[in-house]
Amino acid sequence: MDSIEVEVRPRSPFQLPRLTGGDRLIRKAGAGFERLLVVDGTPVLARVRAAGGGHVRFSAEPAKPEAVTGPGSGQLEGAGEDQLADAIGRMRFATGIDLDLEPMRDLFGDDPLLGPAINRMVPGRPHRRPEAWEALLWAITEQLIEYRRAAQIQRRMIRKWGLRLEVGTRRSHRGEYDDVLATVPSPAAIAGAAPAELEGCGLSARRAIATIKAAREVATGRCDLMSGSDDRRLLAIPEIGPWTIACLGLRGRGDPDAVLAGDLGQVKLVGYLEGLGRNAEVEEVEAFYERYAPWRGLAGEYLLSAQGAPLHGPGNTARIRRGHRGLPRAA
């Protein structure tokens, strides 16, 4: 099969997300972007771009298995229609195009805090990942460190364990270079790694062990990441806490109520909005967002994104908007 294509009309005002992400998994392609996915053991090249009339076009085509390199590439097979359709579904999820925000606006459009944020910023969507494993793995790497450092760790992991597909060459002032799309390391690849290898990518010793344990839970099928009932297995792993599970819920499952209460941006934001004169405690962040159930997670994302100017609260002059990637993450 060559490819399939779907045009989607968003259910709510929508704009394509900017090409962001220090992991460099997404490649600009014309008026849109593309990335390599592995669906049921088959490599797929998925693309997203704006179409006429407010529609967005999603397409997927098989990548030649023999052109893909990296751990486990020898077991890849050619993608069929089901895998291509699944890849499009994953990219629709990642972009949030099917998310209907009208119920949220109906509930909180007049809210003095959240109303202006969602009315002004609703075309954008909080960042999601096309698969739950990617959301979990990257959340673990981002715990308690600056995003730039986390992104460096992620790129090293991708180079070591990700699959790679050359998609041509590009030119820069330094000359031509190979243009490559890559994937996040699979659960099986990480499950078979040694802690020292992950430490070599920049993870701490304890977090390296936690990452491998989580990968083994997923690779063996003991933990279904799309099932909240299996979160207890992840929480039993030292170094994996509520913030990591909230990231999995918000970015990997699309749970609009999963609030990132331990995020430093949130503790700064709530401390400022509540006039505390200090960063809020996690429990205070959770209490603040109770008013926005069952949309607490998205409310937190939109409120944080809306804070585009420095906050001049006592002892706090940092930008805390979501786009500021210099903030460390909580566990």
C-alpha positions as CSV (number, residue, x, y, z in Angstrom):
1,M,0.0,0.0,0.0
2,D,1.3,3.4,-0.9
3,S,-0.2,5.8,1.5
4,I,-3.5,7.1,3.0
5,E,-4.7,10.6,3.6
6,V,-7.4,12.2,5.8
7,E,-8.6,15.7,6.0
8,V,-10.0,16.8,9.3
9,R,-12.1,19.8,10.3
10,P,-11.3,20.7,13.9
11,R,-14.2,20.6,16.4
12,S,-12.9,23.7,18.1
13,P,-10.8,26.7,16.9
14,F,-7.4,25.2,16.0
15,Q,-3.9,26.0,14.8
16,L,-1.1,23.6,14.0
17,P,1.4,23.5,16.9
18,R,4.8,25.1,16.5
19,L,7.7,22.8,15.7
20,T,9.2,22.7,19.2
21,G,10.9,20.0,21.2
22,G,14.5,19.5,22.1
23,D,14.3,15.8,21.3
24,R,14.2,16.7,17.5
25,L,11.8,13.9,16.7
26,I,9.8,16.2,14.4
27,R,11.0,17.5,11.1
28,K,9.6,20.4,9.2
29,A,8.1,19.4,5.9
30,G,6.7,22.2,3.7
31,A,3.8,23.9,5.4
32,G,3.7,21.2,8.0
33,F,5.8,18.6,9.7
34,E,6.5,14.8,9.7
35,R,7.9,12.2,12.0
36,L,8.7,8.5,12.0
37,L,6.5,6.2,14.0
38,V,6.6,2.4,14.7
39,V,3.2,0.9,14.7
40,D,2.8,-2.8,15.5
41,G,6.4,-3.5,14.4
42,T,6.1,-1.5,11.2
43,P,7.8,1.8,10.3
44,V,5.4,4.6,9.2
45,L,6.2,8.1,8.0
46,A,3.4,10.4,9.3
47,R,2.8,13.9,8.0
48,V,0.6,16.8,9.1
49,R,-0.1,20.0,7.2
50,A,-2.7,22.7,6.9
51,A,-5.2,22.3,4.1
52,G,-7.7,24.7,2.6
53,G,-11.0,25.7,4.3
54,G,-9.7,25.4,7.8
55,H,-9.0,21.7,7.4
56,V,-5.8,19.9,8.4
57,R,-4.4,17.0,6.3
58,F,-3.0,13.9,7.9
59,S,-1.2,11.4,5.8
60,A,0.8,8.2,6.4
61,E,3.0,6.1,4.2
62,P,5.0,3.0,4.8
63,A,8.7,3.4,5.3
64,K,10.8,0.6,3.8
65,P,11.8,-1.7,6.7
66,E,15.2,-2.3,5.1
67,A,15.9,1.5,5.1
68,V,15.5,1.7,8.9
69,T,18.4,1.1,11.1
70,G,18.9,0.7,14.8
71,P,18.2,-1.8,17.6
72,G,15.5,-4.3,16.5
73,S,15.3,-3.0,12.9
74,G,15.8,-6.5,11.5
75,Q,12.4,-7.5,12.9
76,L,10.4,-4.7,11.2
77,E,7.8,-5.5,8.6
78,G,6.0,-3.5,6.0
79,A,3.1,-1.4,7.1
80,G,-0.5,-2.1,5.9
81,E,-3.6,-0.1,5.9
82,D,-4.4,-0.8,9.6
83,Q,-1.0,0.5,10.7
84,L,-1.2,3.6,8.5
85,A,-4.6,4.4,9.9
86,D,-3.3,3.9,13.4
87,A,-0.4,6.3,12.7
88,I,-2.8,9.0,11.6
89,G,-4.9,8.4,14.7
90,R,-1.8,8.9,16.8
91,M,-0.9,12.1,15.1
92,R,-4.5,13.4,15.5
93,F,-4.1,12.7,19.2
94,A,-0.7,14.3,19.4
95,T,-2.0,17.5,17.8
96,G,-5.2,17.6,19.8
97,I,-7.3,18.3,16.7
98,D,-10.2,16.2,17.9
99,L,-10.4,17.8,21.3
100,D,-13.6,19.7,21.7
101,L,-13.0,22.6,24.0
102,E,-16.5,24.1,23.9
103,P,-17.6,22.3,27.1
104,M,-14.6,23.9,28.9
105,R,-15.4,27.3,27.5
106,D,-19.0,26.9,28.5
107,L,-18.0,26.2,32.1
108,F,-15.1,28.6,32.5
109,G,-15.3,31.2,29.8
110,D,-16.4,33.8,32.3
111,D,-14.0,32.8,35.0
112,P,-11.9,35.8,35.9
113,L,-8.6,33.9,35.7
114,L,-9.1,31.1,33.2
115,G,-11.6,32.8,31.0
116,P,-9.2,35.2,29.3
117,A,-6.6,32.4,28.9
118,I,-8.9,30.0,27.1
119,N,-10.7,32.6,25.1
120,R,-7.5,34.0,23.8
121,M,-5.4,30.9,23.5
122,V,-7.9,28.1,22.7
123,P,-6.7,27.6,19.1
124,G,-3.4,26.2,20.5
125,R,-3.3,22.8,22.2
126,P,-1.2,21.5,25.0
127,H,1.6,19.3,23.8
128,R,0.8,15.6,23.6
129,R,2.8,12.6,22.6
130,P,1.7,10.1,19.9
131,E,2.1,7.2,22.3
132,A,1.8,6.7,26.0
133,W,5.3,5.1,26.4
134,E,6.9,8.2,24.9
135,A,5.1,10.4,27.4
136,L,6.2,8.3,30.3
137,L,9.8,7.9,29.2
138,W,10.3,11.6,28.5
139,A,8.6,12.5,31.8
140,I,11.1,10.4,33.7
141,T,14.0,12.1,32.0
142,E,12.6,15.6,32.7
143,Q,12.2,15.1,36.5
144,L,14.0,17.7,38.6
145,I,16.3,19.0,36.0
146,E,16.2,21.8,33.4
147,Y,14.6,21.0,30.2
148,R,17.7,21.8,28.1
149,R,19.6,19.2,30.0
150,A,16.7,16.7,29.8
151,A,16.6,17.3,26.0
152,Q,20.3,16.5,25.7
153,I,19.7,13.2,27.6
154,Q,16.8,12.4,25.3
155,R,18.8,13.0,22.2
156,R,21.6,10.7,23.4
157,M,19.0,8.0,24.2
158,I,17.5,8.4,20.7
159,R,21.0,8.1,19.1
160,K,21.8,5.0,21.1
161,W,18.5,3.1,21.0
162,G,16.1,4.8,18.6
163,L,15.4,3.7,15.1
164,R,16.6,5.9,12.2
165,L,15.5,6.6,8.7
166,E,17.4,8.8,6.2
167,V,14.9,11.0,4.4
168,G,17.4,12.9,2.1
169,T,20.0,15.6,2.6
170,R,19.9,19.2,3.7
171,R,22.1,22.1,3.1
172,S,23.4,24.6,5.6
173,H,26.3,27.1,5.8
174,R,28.4,24.1,6.8
175,G,27.5,22.1,3.7
176,E,25.3,19.2,3.0
177,Y,24.3,16.7,5.7
178,D,22.1,13.6,6.0
179,D,18.5,14.4,7.1
180,V,17.4,11.7,9.5
181,L,14.1,10.9,11.3
182,A,14.3,8.9,14.5
183,T,12.0,7.3,17.0
184,V,11.9,7.2,20.8
185,P,13.7,4.1,22.1
186,S,11.2,1.2,22.5
187,P,10.3,-0.3,25.9
188,A,12.2,-3.5,24.8
189,A,15.3,-1.6,24.0
190,I,15.4,0.2,27.3
191,A,14.4,-2.9,29.2
192,G,17.5,-4.6,27.8
193,A,19.9,-1.8,28.6
194,A,22.3,-1.7,31.5
195,P,21.9,1.1,34.1
196,A,25.5,2.3,33.3
197,E,24.4,2.9,29.7
198,L,21.6,5.1,30.7
199,E,23.9,6.9,33.2
200,G,26.2,7.5,30.2
201,C,23.3,9.4,28.5
202,G,23.1,11.7,31.6
203,L,20.6,10.1,33.9
204,S,21.3,9.7,37.5
205,A,22.0,6.2,38.8
206,R,18.6,6.0,40.6
207,R,16.7,7.4,37.7
208,A,18.5,5.0,35.3
209,I,17.3,2.0,37.3
210,A,13.8,3.4,37.5
211,T,13.7,3.9,33.8
212,I,14.7,0.3,33.1
213,K,12.2,-1.0,35.7
214,A,9.4,1.0,34.0
215,A,10.4,-0.3,30.6
216,R,10.3,-3.9,31.8
217,E,6.8,-3.4,33.2
218,V,5.7,-2.1,29.8
219,A,7.7,-4.5,27.6
220,T,6.5,-7.6,29.4
221,G,2.8,-6.5,29.3
222,R,2.5,-6.3,33.0
223,C,1.6,-2.6,32.8
224,D,-0.9,-1.2,30.3
225,L,0.0,2.5,30.1
226,M,-3.5,3.4,28.8
227,S,-5.1,1.9,31.9
228,G,-5.0,4.1,35.0
229,S,-5.5,1.0,37.1
230,D,-2.0,0.0,36.3
231,D,-0.4,3.2,37.6
232,R,0.1,1.5,41.0
233,R,2.8,-0.7,39.3
234,L,4.7,2.4,38.2
235,L,4.2,4.2,41.5
236,A,5.8,1.3,43.2
237,I,9.1,2.1,41.4
238,P,11.3,4.5,43.4
239,E,11.8,7.8,41.5
240,I,8.4,7.6,39.9
241,G,5.8,9.8,41.6
242,P,2.5,11.6,41.0
243,W,4.1,14.3,38.7
244,T,5.3,11.6,36.3
245,I,2.0,9.8,36.3
246,A,0.2,13.1,35.7
247,C,2.5,13.7,32.7
248,L,1.5,10.3,31.4
249,G,-2.2,11.1,31.9
250,L,-2.1,14.5,30.3
251,R,0.3,13.9,27.5
252,G,0.0,10.2,26.9
253,R,-3.7,9.5,27.6
254,G,-5.2,12.9,26.9
255,D,-6.8,13.1,30.4
256,P,-7.9,16.8,30.6
257,D,-8.1,16.5,34.4
258,A,-4.5,15.4,35.0
259,V,-2.9,18.5,36.6
260,L,0.9,18.7,36.8
261,A,0.7,19.9,40.4
262,G,4.4,19.3,41.1
263,D,5.7,21.3,38.1
264,L,7.8,24.2,39.2
265,G,5.9,26.5,36.8
266,Q,2.7,25.6,38.6
267,V,4.0,26.1,42.1
268,K,5.3,29.6,41.0
269,L,2.1,30.4,39.3
270,V,-0.2,29.4,42.1
271,G,2.0,31.1,44.6
272,Y,1.7,34.3,42.7
273,L,-2.0,34.1,41.9
274,E,-2.9,33.3,45.5
275,G,-0.7,36.1,46.8
276,L,1.3,33.7,49.0
277,G,4.6,35.5,48.7
278,R,6.3,32.2,48.0
279,N,6.1,29.2,45.8
280,A,3.0,27.1,46.5
281,E,3.1,23.6,47.9
282,V,1.9,20.7,45.8
283,E,-1.2,20.4,48.0
284,E,-1.9,24.1,47.5
285,V,-1.7,23.7,43.7
286,E,-4.0,20.8,43.8
287,A,-6.5,22.7,46.0
288,F,-6.3,25.7,43.6
289,Y,-7.3,23.7,40.6
290,E,-10.1,21.8,42.2
291,R,-12.5,24.6,41.0
292,Y,-11.6,23.6,37.4
293,A,-12.5,19.9,37.6
294,P,-12.9,18.0,35.3
295,W,-10.6,20.1,33.2
296,R,-7.9,20.7,35.8
297,G,-5.0,19.6,33.6
298,L,-5.9,21.7,30.6
299,A,-6.7,24.6,32.9
300,G,-3.2,24.5,34.3
301,E,-1.7,24.4,30.8
302,Y,-3.7,27.3,29.6
303,L,-3.1,29.4,32.7
304,L,0.6,28.8,32.6
305,S,0.7,29.6,28.8
306,A,-1.2,32.8,29.4
307,Q,1.5,34.2,31.7
308,G,3.6,35.8,29.0
309,A,5.1,38.6,31.1
310,P,7.4,38.4,34.1
311,L,5.7,37.9,37.4
312,H,6.8,40.5,39.9
313,G,5.7,38.8,43.1
314,P,7.8,38.9,46.2
315,G,11.0,36.9,45.5
316,N,9.7,35.8,42.1
317,T,10.6,37.6,38.9
318,A,10.9,34.5,36.6
319,R,8.8,34.0,33.5
320,I,6.6,31.0,34.3
321,R,4.7,30.6,31.1
322,R,4.7,27.1,29.6
323,G,7.0,28.1,26.8
324,H,9.8,28.9,29.2
325,R,11.8,25.6,29.0
326,G,14.4,26.5,31.6
327,L,12.3,25.2,34.5
328,P,13.1,21.9,36.2
329,R,10.5,19.3,36.6
330,A,9.2,17.5,39.7
331,A,9.1,13.7,40.2
